[in-house]
Amino acid sequence: MMRFNAHYAELKESYLFRRIAEKTDAFRAQNPGARLLRLGIGDVSLPLCPAVIEALHAAADDQSKKETFRGYMPECGAPFLRRAIRDHYAARGIALGEDEVFVSSGASDELGDILDLFDRSCAALVIEPAYPAYVDANIMAGRTILRLSANEENGFLPAPPKDGNCAADLVYLCSPNNPTGAVFSKSQLKEWVDWANERGAVILFDAAYEAFITDPALPHSIFEIEGARTCSVEICSLSKTAGFTGTRLGYTVILKALERGGMNLNAMWVRNRTTKTNGVSYIIQKAGAAVFTPAGQRQIEDNLSVYRHNAQILTAVLDELGVCYYGGKNAPYVWMKCPRGMGSWEFFDKLLKEAQIIATPGAGFGESGEGFIRFSMFGSPDDTREAAQRLRGMV
């Protein structure tokens, strides 16, 4: 008798953002005139920059003419985009081969798909609070999940487990972190790289928010760390960097130096992509290439500066009120401790009902997130400013 994947039954019934939407819809139905300030889900609010729009239009025009029409694209990415990304890394002093860069439809897709390369017996170490997809993707695959707590004691930046018996084969690191906004230093990442190399583990480094780092001492890439080339995969996104949340484009870096058990991860990923995908569309890849031009880099920086300013607006009020929080600097999220010992969902309800602010309860990111709430800085400055003022009466 045919059977479905029973591991889906192990997933939590209600996904975090669906529950937030349900609560928000119920409140709006009862209070139709309320002005809600959305500092919850991390979607961008500013449009694509002019260089990207011009590239989209030009690529669409290319598809209207026989001599410039493009059909299926290379499964691993168009050479023009892979070269642009390679050169972007080179400008930061990181040497990559063009064939070590893989174009994807976004970091979320890639974080799930990359698990194809690892046996289901491999255990995954997830630092919680964490992006829920890390856990759910491994549950779907029937993989053992080990949890490491990020908390106030370690500044939400835990060191590798000291227990030599830790059986982790895969390690998820996200820096700047979603949801806490914490950023690993080079020395902290070196500890993780050394730990992974000693054990033969592989680090899945989620760099979706690296563009928000402004401190020159902080690393943007795991490959800035000595030893990372033999133990790390880096997954990146243009969603928050360049506003591609609705356009969908990202890239993954897998170096040829990464081998385990006589198998090469780069070659395996080439085989995976050429089997399971037909590549990202020509129009979207041309738009992505525009991000890495001098004009594109200047223009996306204008948008990023708006989101960074939002963080400054909110954290200035929290500093004035003496509220405990993390993030907000070098990251687009502010991770605030709930006042008076309130639970995450309790404070979420209070913010919604009394201040009409929508945030994200920390408990939705794992047990270590209980007692905290996440504010996203991707909204408008006016809404962020208004939300900061409404918070004065809440904390």
KACORGI-V989171 format. One record per residue. N is the residue number from 0. RES is the residue in one letter. PHI is phi in whole degrees, 0 to 359 (none if undefined). BURIAL is b if it has 24 or more other ideal C-beta (glycine too) atoms within 12 Angstrom, else e. Layout:
n & res & phi & burial
N & RES & PHI & BURIAL
N & RES & PHI & BURIAL
This chain:
n & res & phi & burial
0 & M & none & e
1 & M & 294 & e
2 & R & 236 & e
3 & F & 278 & e
4 & N & 287 & e
5 & A & 293 & e
6 & H & 292 & e
7 & Y & 297 & e
8 & A & 290 & e
9 & E & 274 & e
10 & L & 287 & e
11 & K & 297 & e
12 & E & 294 & e
13 & S & 250 & e
14 & Y & 287 & e
15 & L & 312 & b
16 & F & 285 & b
17 & R & 292 & e
18 & R & 294 & b
19 & I & 299 & b
20 & A & 297 & e
21 & E & 296 & e
22 & K & 294 & b
23 & T & 294 & b
24 & D & 297 & e
25 & A & 296 & e
26 & F & 294 & b
27 & R & 295 & e
28 & A & 297 & e
29 & Q & 274 & e
30 & N & 226 & e
31 & P & 297 & e
32 & G & 266 & e
33 & A & 290 & e
34 & R & 264 & e
35 & L & 271 & b
36 & L & 255 & b
37 & R & 265 & b
38 & L & 241 & b
39 & G & 260 & b
40 & I & 298 & b
41 & G & 273 & b
42 & D & 264 & e
43 & V & 283 & b
44 & S & 238 & b
45 & L & 267 & b
46 & P & 286 & e
47 & L & 301 & b
48 & C & 286 & b
49 & P & 303 & b
50 & A & 298 & b
51 & V & 290 & b
52 & I & 298 & b
53 & E & 298 & e
54 & A & 293 & b
55 & L & 299 & b
56 & H & 297 & e
57 & A & 296 & e
58 & A & 292 & b
59 & A & 296 & e
60 & D & 296 & e
61 & D & 304 & e
62 & Q & 286 & e
63 & S & 267 & e
64 & K & 237 & e
65 & K & 301 & e
66 & E & 286 & e
67 & T & 242 & e
68 & F & 299 & e
69 & R & 234 & b
70 & G & 262 & e
71 & Y & 303 & e
72 & M & 261 & b
73 & P & 305 & b
74 & E & 300 & e
75 & C & 269 & b
76 & G & 124 & b
77 & A & 292 & b
78 & P & 306 & e
79 & F & 296 & b
80 & L & 279 & b
81 & R & 299 & b
82 & R & 294 & b
83 & A & 299 & b
84 & I & 291 & b
85 & R & 304 & b
86 & D & 293 & e
87 & H & 297 & b
88 & Y & 292 & b
89 & A & 301 & e
90 & A & 296 & e
91 & R & 261 & e
92 & G & 85 & e
93 & I & 248 & b
94 & A & 272 & e
95 & L & 232 & b
96 & G & 272 & e
97 & E & 305 & b
98 & D & 277 & b
99 & E & 256 & b
100 & V & 250 & b
101 & F & 237 & b
102 & V & 278 & b
103 & S & 228 & b
104 & S & 271 & b
105 & G & 139 & b
106 & A & 296 & b
107 & S & 299 & b
108 & D & 298 & b
109 & E & 292 & b
110 & L & 299 & b
111 & G & 276 & b
112 & D & 295 & b
113 & I & 298 & b
114 & L & 294 & b
115 & D & 304 & b
116 & L & 281 & b
117 & F & 241 & b
118 & D & 300 & e
119 & R & 293 & e
120 & S & 284 & e
121 & C & 291 & b
122 & A & 270 & b
123 & A & 253 & b
124 & L & 262 & b
125 & V & 244 & b
126 & I & 274 & b
127 & E & 251 & b
128 & P & 294 & b
129 & A & 214 & b
130 & Y & 305 & b
131 & P & 304 & b
132 & A & 295 & b
133 & Y & 303 & b
134 & V & 288 & b
135 & D & 297 & b
136 & A & 297 & b
137 & N & 282 & b
138 & I & 297 & b
139 & M & 302 & b
140 & A & 274 & b
141 & G & 73 & e
142 & R & 266 & b
143 & T & 291 & b
144 & I & 246 & b
145 & L & 254 & b
146 & R & 243 & b
147 & L & 239 & b
148 & S & 280 & b
149 & A & 260 & b
150 & N & 209 & b
151 & E & 299 & e
152 & E & 298 & e
153 & N & 255 & e
154 & G & 65 & e
155 & F & 61 & b
156 & L & 224 & b
157 & P & 291 & b
158 & A & 278 & b
159 & P & 300 & b
160 & P & 301 & b
161 & K & 280 & e
162 & D & 293 & e
163 & G & 294 & e
164 & N & 268 & e
165 & C & 301 & e
166 & A & 265 & e
167 & A & 291 & b
168 & D & 254 & b
169 & L & 241 & b
170 & V & 229 & b
171 & Y & 267 & b
172 & L & 237 & b
173 & C & 233 & b
174 & S & 209 & b
175 & P & 303 & b
176 & N & 276 & b
177 & N & 251 & b
178 & P & 252 & b
179 & T & 278 & b
180 & G & 76 & b
181 & A & 286 & b
182 & V & 233 & b
183 & F & 289 & b
184 & S & 279 & e
185 & K & 297 & b
186 & S & 293 & e
187 & Q & 292 & b
188 & L & 293 & b
189 & K & 298 & b
190 & E & 301 & b
191 & W & 291 & b
192 & V & 296 & b
193 & D & 298 & e
194 & W & 299 & b
195 & A & 294 & b
196 & N & 296 & b
197 & E & 297 & e
198 & R & 259 & b
199 & G & 75 & e
200 & A & 278 & b
201 & V & 239 & b
202 & I & 269 & b
203 & L & 261 & b
204 & F & 262 & b
205 & D & 271 & b
206 & A & 251 & b
207 & A & 299 & b
208 & Y & 247 & b
209 & E & 299 & b
210 & A & 294 & b
211 & F & 275 & b
212 & I & 283 & b
213 & T & 245 & e
214 & D & 287 & e
215 & P & 295 & e
216 & A & 278 & e
217 & L & 265 & b
218 & P & 282 & b
219 & H & 269 & b
220 & S & 226 & b
221 & I & 297 & b
222 & F & 281 & b
223 & E & 283 & b
224 & I & 261 & b
225 & E & 301 & e
226 & G & 94 & b
227 & A & 291 & b
228 & R & 295 & b
229 & T & 257 & b
230 & C & 214 & b
231 & S & 228 & b
232 & V & 240 & b
233 & E & 247 & b
234 & I & 244 & b
235 & C & 234 & b
236 & S & 217 & b
237 & L & 262 & b
238 & S & 299 & b
239 & K & 268 & b
240 & T & 297 & b
241 & A & 226 & b
242 & G & 78 & b
243 & F & 269 & b
244 & T & 300 & b
245 & G & 264 & e
246 & T & 255 & b
247 & R & 67 & b
248 & L & 200 & b
249 & G & 205 & b
250 & Y & 203 & b
251 & T & 233 & b
252 & V & 248 & b
253 & I & 233 & b
254 & L & 278 & b
255 & K & 290 & e
256 & A & 285 & e
257 & L & 273 & b
258 & E & 227 & e
259 & R & 214 & b
260 & G & 57 & e
261 & G & 79 & e
262 & M & 248 & e
263 & N & 258 & e
264 & L & 293 & b
265 & N & 298 & b
266 & A & 295 & e
267 & M & 297 & b
268 & W & 289 & b
269 & V & 302 & b
270 & R & 296 & e
271 & N & 297 & b
272 & R & 293 & b
273 & T & 288 & e
274 & T & 268 & e
275 & K & 256 & e
276 & T & 227 & b
277 & N & 246 & e
278 & G & 85 & b
279 & V & 276 & b
280 & S & 300 & b
281 & Y & 304 & b
282 & I & 299 & b
283 & I & 290 & b
284 & Q & 292 & b
285 & K & 296 & b
286 & A & 296 & b
287 & G & 297 & b
288 & A & 299 & b
289 & A & 295 & b
290 & V & 299 & b
291 & F & 267 & b
292 & T & 280 & b
293 & P & 306 & e
294 & A & 295 & e
295 & G & 300 & b
296 & Q & 296 & b
297 & R & 295 & e
298 & Q & 288 & b
299 & I & 292 & b
300 & E & 296 & e
301 & D & 299 & e
302 & N & 291 & b
303 & L & 300 & b
304 & S & 294 & e
305 & V & 294 & b
306 & Y & 293 & b
307 & R & 296 & b
308 & H & 295 & b
309 & N & 303 & b
310 & A & 298 & b
311 & Q & 295 & b
312 & I & 299 & b
313 & L & 290 & b
314 & T & 293 & b
315 & A & 298 & e
316 & V & 290 & b
317 & L & 296 & b
318 & D & 297 & e
319 & E & 299 & e
320 & L & 275 & e
321 & G & 73 & e
322 & V & 274 & b
323 & C & 281 & e
324 & Y & 208 & b
325 & Y & 232 & b
326 & G & 75 & b
327 & G & 82 & b
328 & K & 235 & b
329 & N & 63 & b
330 & A & 202 & b
331 & P & 268 & b
332 & Y & 236 & b
333 & V & 246 & b
334 & W & 251 & b
335 & M & 258 & b
336 & K & 285 & b
337 & C & 294 & b
338 & P & 286 & b
339 & R & 54 & e
340 & G & 69 & e
341 & M & 290 & b
342 & G & 284 & e
343 & S & 299 & b
344 & W & 288 & b
345 & E & 298 & e
346 & F & 289 & b
347 & F & 303 & b
348 & D & 297 & b
349 & K & 294 & b
350 & L & 298 & b
351 & L & 295 & b
352 & K & 283 & e
353 & E & 259 & e
354 & A & 235 & b
355 & Q & 55 & b
356 & I & 252 & b
357 & I & 256 & b
358 & A & 237 & b
359 & T & 238 & b
360 & P & 296 & b
361 & G & 298 & b
362 & A & 298 & b
363 & G & 289 & b
364 & F & 255 & b
365 & G & 120 & b
366 & E & 303 & e
367 & S & 291 & b
368 & G & 271 & b
369 & E & 299 & b
370 & G & 90 & b
371 & F & 232 & b
372 & I & 220 & b
373 & R & 255 & b
374 & F & 251 & b
375 & S & 268 & b
376 & M & 257 & b
377 & F & 266 & b
378 & G & 273 & b
379 & S & 277 & e
380 & P & 302 & b
381 & D & 297 & e
382 & D & 294 & b
383 & T & 295 & b
384 & R & 297 & e
385 & E & 295 & b
386 & A & 297 & b
387 & A & 299 & b
388 & Q & 290 & e
389 & R & 295 & b
390 & L & 295 & b
391 & R & 304 & e
392 & G & 270 & e
393 & M & 250 & b
394 & V & 241 & b
